[in-house]
Amino acid sequence: MICVLPNGLPISRFGFSVSKRVGRAVVRNRVRRRASEVVRLRLLDIVPGYDVVFIAKVPIAQAAYTQIESSIERLLHLANLITAASENV
């Protein structure tokens, strides 16, 4: 799940919410690190000026990195946060 609000800044900020239902602290932190890395690698392609919060659901605990990556990219596309130049690549 994704929540997006304009922030009026020249940058976009990102937050990651992982419920205790996802797993113990080690699992939650692993999910948070993987999601953060996906966003970090796509940062130049993301439209600036938004606050974005990703909310992880329970099935993400067993997801591979590539599944997390494709889910986050799909959510960013749905929220129209990917620049047009990066969509053509």
C-alpha positions in Angstrom: 0.0 0.0 0.0 1.2 3.5 -0.7 0.1 7.0 0.7 1.3 10.1 -1.1 1.0 13.8 -0.2 2.6 16.8 -1.8 5.2 18.4 0.5 6.1 21.6 -1.3 9.8 20.8 -1.1 12.3 20.3 -4.0 12.8 16.7 -2.8 10.6 13.6 -2.2 10.7 12.0 1.2 10.0 8.3 1.9 8.8 6.4 4.9 8.3 2.7 5.4 5.7 1.3 7.9 6.0 -2.4 8.7 3.5 -3.8 11.2 4.4 -6.3 13.9 2.0 -8.7 12.2 4.7 -9.0 9.4 7.1 -10.7 11.8 9.7 -10.2 14.5 12.1 -7.2 14.5 14.7 -9.0 12.3 12.1 -9.7 9.6 10.6 -6.2 9.8 14.0 -4.6 9.5 14.9 -6.7 6.6 11.7 -5.7 4.8 12.4 -2.1 5.6 16.0 -2.3 4.3 15.0 -4.0 1.1 12.2 -1.5 0.4 14.5 1.4 1.2 17.1 0.1 -1.2 14.6 -0.3 -4.0 13.6 3.4 -3.6 17.2 4.5 -3.3 18.1 2.9 -6.6 15.1 4.6 -8.3 15.4 8.0 -6.6 16.5 9.8 -9.7 13.4 8.6 -11.6 11.0 9.6 -8.9 9.2 13.0 -9.2 10.3 15.4 -6.5 7.9 17.2 -4.1 6.1 14.4 -2.4 6.0 12.6 0.9 5.5 8.9 0.3 4.8 6.2 2.9 4.9 2.6 1.9 2.8 0.3 4.2 3.9 -3.3 4.1 1.4 -6.1 4.4 2.0 -9.6 5.9 2.9 -11.5 2.7 6.0 -9.3 2.2 7.8 -11.3 4.9 8.3 -14.2 2.5 8.8 -12.1 -0.7 12.1 -12.1 -2.6 13.9 -8.8 -3.3 12.7 -8.9 -6.9 9.1 -9.2 -5.8 9.5 -6.3 -3.5 11.1 -4.3 -6.3 8.4 -5.0 -8.8 5.6 -4.2 -6.2 7.2 -0.8 -5.3 7.8 0.1 -8.9 4.1 -0.8 -9.7 2.9 1.4 -6.8 5.0 4.3 -7.9 3.7 4.0 -11.4 0.1 3.9 -10.1 0.7 7.0 -8.1 2.3 8.7 -11.2 5.5 9.3 -9.3 7.9 8.0 -12.0 9.2 10.5 -14.5 8.3 10.1 -18.1 11.9 9.8 -19.2 12.5 6.8 -17.0 9.4 5.0 -18.3 10.9 4.8 -21.8 14.0 3.1 -20.7 
